[in-house]
Amino acid sequence: VTPTQTPITQISITDLTAGTYVNYIDNNGNNVVWICENNQANRTEICKYLGITESKTIFKVAKYSYNYLEDLQSKISKKMSDKEIPFVTSSALMDATNNIKVTVTSNKEEDLRKLKELDSIGGAIDIQYNENGMSKTELLVEKD
C-alpha cells in the first residue's frame, strides 16, 4: 500500500496481477502469501488465482505491498548504477521478510539519509553494515 492508497479490502484479479501480494515457498515447502489486508475474501481469491489451497497456505499481513517494495528496489538500483550511492554494495527485495535488505560500507548519517529519502513510508529498508569484513544490521525506523 503506497502512502496515498487505502488498503484493499477485497482483492480482484486486476489487483492480483498488479502486485498487491507476494507468494513464495518457505524452507518447509509451505506456500507463504504476504497480503496487505488479510480477510477471508482475499485469502479465497488469492488461493483461487494461484491454484493453491488455503489449508496449505500461511498468510502474513504485509506492511508494504509488493509494488511498493519493487519500486523502492528499482530506485535503489538506479541510484547504485548512477553511482549516486557508492557506499551501497548490494540491495535485494526480501520476500520472506517483506522489506529491502541493503548492505553498505558507510554508516555516516548523510549517506544513510540518501537511502531513507527513497523510502517514503519508512521502515522498509534493512541496512547491514559491512565494515572490515564484519557485519551488523540496523532497521531504519518508520516515518511518523
N, C-alpha and C positions, 0 to 999 in steps of 0.2 A: 504494500500500500504506500503510495507516494504521499507526501505531506498534504497535497491538495485533494486527494481522493478520500472517499469514505470507504470503510471496509465493505467487501462484497458479502451480502448476507445470503445470497443464493447464486451458485455458480452455473453458468450456461456453457455450452460447448464453445462459444466465442471466447468466453473468459478462460477456459481451459487452454485453448490454443494460443492465448495471449500471454501466458506465463504467470498466472496467478497462483500457481502451486509449483512445488518441485517434488519429484519422486525419485527414490533410489533404493537399492537393496543393501541392507546392512550386512555385517560380517556373519550374522546368524542366518542369513537367507530371507529375512523378513522384508516385506515391502514397507518402506517408510515414506510418508507423504507429509510435507510441510504445507499447511494452508493457513491463510490469514484469519479465516473465520471458520471455526470448527463446529459445524452443526450437521444434523442428520442429512439434510438435503444435499449439502456439499459433499459429504462422505459418499453418499449413494451415487451422485453424478460423477465424481472422480473415479470411483471403482468401475462404474459402467464404461466410462471413457477409456480407462486403462485396461479393462478386461481382467480385473482382479477382484477378489472377494474381500469384503470388509473384515471378516473374521481373521484373515491372514495379513492384515494391514495395520500398521501403527501410525496413527495420526498425531501430528505435533502442531501446535499453534506457532506460526511463523511471525516474528516481529517484522520481518522485511519480506516483501514479495520478491519472487524470483526476478521479475522485471527490474525492480529497484537494484538488486544485487548485480545483475548483469550490466545495467547502466553504470553503476559505480565501478565495477571491474573494468569496463571499457574506458572510463575516464582515467583511471589509474594507469592502464596500459598505454593510453595515448600520451600521457604526461611522461611515462617512462621512455617511450620511443622518441619523444621530442626532447629528451634529456632535461626536462624541467624539474624532475625529482631524482637526481642521480644517486641519492642515498638509499633509494628503494632497490633492493636486489631481486625481489620476487613478489608476486601478488597472485592470489588464487581465490576463486569462489569456492567456499567450503559447503557442500550440500549437507553434510552431517551436522554442522553447527549453525547453519543459516547466517553466515557472515562472510567477510572477506579477510583472508589472512595475508598480511604484508610483512615481509622481512626487510629491515632497514639496518644501515650501518651507522646512523646518527640518532641521538636522542635529543638534539637541540630543539628547543621549543619552536623556533622559526621554521625548521624543517617539518616538524610534526604538524604545525599549523597548516602547511600546504596540503597535507593529507586530510586533516579534519575539515577543511573548507570544501572538499569534494563530497563529503558525507552530509547531505542536507538534513537527514533525520538525526544522525548522531548515533554512535554505538555500534555501527555495522562493521567497523574496521578493527581487527585484532592484530596488534603490532607485536612482532617478535624482533628483538634487538639481536644483532649478530656482532658482538664486539670481541675481537681476538679469539675467534672460534667458540666463544661462549654465547649462549642464547638465554634470553629471558623474555617473558611475554607480558604485555600490558594491553588491556582492552580499553579503547577510547570510550569516554563516557557519553551518554546520550545528551543531546541538547535539550535545554528547558523550553 
